[in-house]
């Protein structure tokens, strides 16, 4: 979807910075947050130099909220660890750094699993990607996480790419 939107003259996409991985789940998410923070600095510079563009970001620190909420819901971390992680996130991303708009593609779990299994034919499995209980917990965490962003969120449930593209473009550009 982002690749298709980026073909529009009003949008631009920046490449994601690489991230180091860890097997310890909270360390993994902290490394992800630090990457997002470094990336945000680059994106802020880009936006200042290109005020006529809408910067599209593939995934963001919103993911870490869903992942850590899933960790908590599954009992993989305790409430203290969850709260400490949230404090770190809030320190790295104060309210003025939150995204202006978020497009959330709510794909049914069976479609998600089908897409992941197809991806395994050409790429190696990602961390916990074959743990369908975890994937379901993450998917269930997103609605709660997105509630905190209020009307900044466009929820797209259509599976038709043309319909998604039209809806996303109109919504994003309406705020510019």
C-alpha atoms as one frame of an Amber mdcrd trajectory, in Angstrom:
protein
   0.000   0.000   0.000   2.760   2.443   0.918   4.556   1.755  -2.357   1.363
   2.534  -4.261   0.683   5.717  -2.302   4.282   6.837  -2.810   3.673   6.995
  -6.561   1.496  10.070  -5.883   3.404  13.366  -6.159   2.218  14.513  -2.727
   3.671  11.564  -0.836   7.186  10.437  -0.044   8.621   7.350   1.617  11.838
   7.099   3.604  13.702   3.819   4.002  13.637   2.219   7.434  16.859   2.148
   9.380  18.152  -1.331  10.220  17.565  -2.635  13.735  19.556  -5.019  15.868
  17.648  -7.981  17.203  17.559  -9.611  20.585  15.861 -12.724  21.912  14.839
 -10.895  25.082  11.430  -9.455  24.200  11.599  -6.090  25.968  15.160  -5.464
  24.824  13.972  -6.211  21.295  11.220  -3.589  21.573  13.569  -1.067  23.175
  15.964  -1.456  20.240  12.994  -0.929  17.925  12.029   2.263  19.807  15.565
   3.584  19.570  15.536   2.932  15.828  12.235   4.789  15.489  13.655   7.683
  17.471  16.719   7.928  15.208  14.525   7.572  12.155  12.191  10.310  13.433
  15.140  12.726  13.517  15.861  11.998   9.848  12.174  12.263   8.971  11.828
  15.611  10.758  14.695  16.975   8.650  13.130  15.615   5.479   9.755  17.172
   6.331  11.345  20.543   7.040  13.054  20.441   3.631   9.924  19.171   1.817
   6.876  20.910   3.309   4.776  20.049   0.240   5.097  16.294   0.865   3.307
  13.889   3.174   5.815  11.466   4.635   4.614   7.857   4.680   6.122   5.587
   7.306   5.779   1.838   7.151   5.064   0.822  10.715   5.972   2.934  13.665
   6.348   2.919  17.377   2.609   2.232  17.577   3.642  -1.364  16.832   5.682
  -1.520  20.010   2.548  -0.648  21.984   0.669  -3.553  20.428   3.607  -5.936
  20.849   4.191  -5.053  24.506   0.435  -5.191  25.212   0.418  -8.694  23.687
   3.442  -9.665  25.828   1.521  -8.513  28.903  -1.699 -10.237  27.861   0.161
 -13.509  27.240   1.940 -13.285  30.608   5.380 -12.966  29.023   6.063  -9.765
  30.968   4.666  -8.342  34.170   2.803  -5.083  34.718   5.930  -3.439  36.185
   7.964  -4.229  33.085   5.137  -3.032  30.844   4.813   0.251  32.763   8.585
   0.832  32.742   8.664   0.294  28.980   5.797   2.771  28.510   7.725   5.402
  30.506  10.754   4.950  28.257   8.549   5.267  25.179   6.929   8.439  26.506
  10.366   9.934  27.209  11.552   9.160  23.669   8.294  10.249  22.032   6.625
  13.167  23.810   3.138  14.094  22.654   4.404  16.530  19.999   6.249  13.645
  18.330   3.196  11.448  17.895   2.078  10.782  14.321  -0.425  13.171  12.818
  -2.324  10.344  11.135  -2.288   6.561  11.322  -3.737   4.177   8.762  -4.450
   0.777  10.279  -5.146  -2.143   7.973  -7.309  -4.566   9.927  -6.691  -7.808
   8.109  -8.568 -10.864   9.440  -6.265 -13.281  11.268  -6.799 -16.081   8.743
  -5.758 -13.748   5.892  -2.743 -12.600   7.898  -1.614 -16.179   8.503  -2.147
 -17.048   4.841  -0.011 -14.045   3.769   2.714 -14.962   6.239   2.836 -18.569
   5.058   3.082 -17.378   1.447   5.933 -15.060   2.435   7.823 -18.024   3.915
   8.139 -19.440   0.398  10.497 -16.629  -0.588  11.865 -15.259   2.713  12.951
 -16.644   6.063  10.559 -16.582   8.993  10.621 -13.494  11.184  10.749 -13.511
  14.970   7.692 -15.297  16.439   6.003 -15.254  13.041   5.084 -18.920  13.336
   3.602 -18.422  16.829  -0.036 -17.919  15.861  -1.143 -17.427  19.479   1.250
 -14.468  19.669   0.057 -13.097  16.306  -3.536 -13.276  17.501  -2.632 -11.518
  20.768  -0.924  -8.717  18.817  -3.892  -8.382  16.506  -6.244  -8.193  19.483
  -4.051  -5.539  21.139  -4.135  -3.079  18.229  -7.724  -1.770  18.714  -6.998
  -0.861  22.353  -3.712   0.797  21.401  -5.314   2.764  18.566  -8.079   4.094
  20.835  -5.521   6.403  22.447  -4.960   8.141  19.093  -8.636   9.075  18.681
  -9.576  10.517  15.306  -5.973  10.369  14.063  -6.647   6.759  13.020  -8.195
   5.536   9.786  -9.174   1.888  10.100  -9.222   0.128   6.751 -10.758  -3.325
   6.621 -11.291  -3.625   2.860  -9.118  -6.226   1.175  -9.468  -4.603  -2.259
  -6.224  -2.689  -2.895  -7.802  -0.055  -5.185 -10.462   0.710  -2.579  -7.813
   0.966   0.156  -5.650   3.249  -1.951  -8.521   5.613  -2.758  -9.713   5.758
   0.839  -6.225   6.300   2.271  -5.215   8.974  -0.220  -8.374  10.995   0.325
  -8.146  10.786   4.107  -4.446  11.635   4.319  -4.653  14.541   1.884  -7.737
  15.975   3.614  -5.504  16.919   6.541  -2.826  18.653   4.498
